[in-house]
Amino acid sequence: MRHAYVRASSLLATSLSLCFAALLLLLSFDSFGEEGFSWTQVVGFLIHNIPTIVILSLALVARTRHLVGAIGFLVVAVLFIILFGKQNELTGWLLISGVPILIAILHCIAWFGRKRNDS
């Protein structure tokens, strides 16, 4: 039987993943300006949503494979640090890179707990 902390960390990691994807989706709406509708804005919106699709796909896979989730979200955090690390705003950097690190830690906890229960 799985411990309660394994279930809680798994549920919290999945919930945070979905909330983070929703935040990225919300932030991608900045591609639509005030000058009206154009197809370049739609293309920009779709390009801005590539990280959202990656996060959602990773969350779906990580729901049952916690080690994949831990490694995947750690890679996402490192990529965000590399891409956005030149900005000087600490809060933006922590929001964009800190959340995937927290999700990776939660998946590690779930993986170690499940591994311990299986043996």
ChimeraX attribute file (.defattr): number of C-alpha atoms within 10 A of each C-alpha:
attribute: neighborCount
match mode: 1-to-1
recipient: residues
	/A:1	6
	/A:2	13
	/A:3	12
	/A:4	10
	/A:5	13
	/A:6	20
	/A:7	15
	/A:8	14
	/A:9	20
	/A:10	23
	/A:11	16
	/A:12	15
	/A:13	29
	/A:14	22
	/A:15	14
	/A:16	18
	/A:17	25
	/A:18	17
	/A:19	14
	/A:20	20
	/A:21	20
	/A:22	15
	/A:23	13
	/A:24	19
	/A:25	19
	/A:26	12
	/A:27	13
	/A:28	19
	/A:29	16
	/A:30	13
	/A:31	16
	/A:32	15
	/A:33	10
	/A:34	7
	/A:35	6
	/A:36	7
	/A:37	10
	/A:38	10
	/A:39	8
	/A:40	11
	/A:41	16
	/A:42	14
	/A:43	12
	/A:44	15
	/A:45	18
	/A:46	17
	/A:47	13
	/A:48	18
	/A:49	19
	/A:50	14
	/A:51	17
	/A:52	22
	/A:53	15
	/A:54	14
	/A:55	22
	/A:56	19
	/A:57	11
	/A:58	20
	/A:59	25
	/A:60	15
	/A:61	14
	/A:62	23
	/A:63	16
	/A:64	12
	/A:65	15
	/A:66	23
	/A:67	18
	/A:68	19
	/A:69	27
	/A:70	26
	/A:71	17
	/A:72	23
	/A:73	26
	/A:74	21
	/A:75	15
	/A:76	21
	/A:77	22
	/A:78	17
	/A:79	13
	/A:80	17
	/A:81	17
	/A:82	11
	/A:83	10
	/A:84	15
	/A:85	15
	/A:86	9
	/A:87	10
	/A:88	9
	/A:89	10
	/A:90	9
	/A:91	10
	/A:92	13
	/A:93	17
	/A:94	14
	/A:95	11
	/A:96	18
	/A:97	22
	/A:98	18
	/A:99	20
	/A:100	27
	/A:101	21
	/A:102	18
	/A:103	27
	/A:104	27
	/A:105	19
	/A:106	25
	/A:107	30
	/A:108	22
	/A:109	22
	/A:110	26
	/A:111	22
	/A:112	15
	/A:113	18
	/A:114	17
	/A:115	11
	/A:116	11
	/A:117	12
	/A:118	9
	/A:119	5
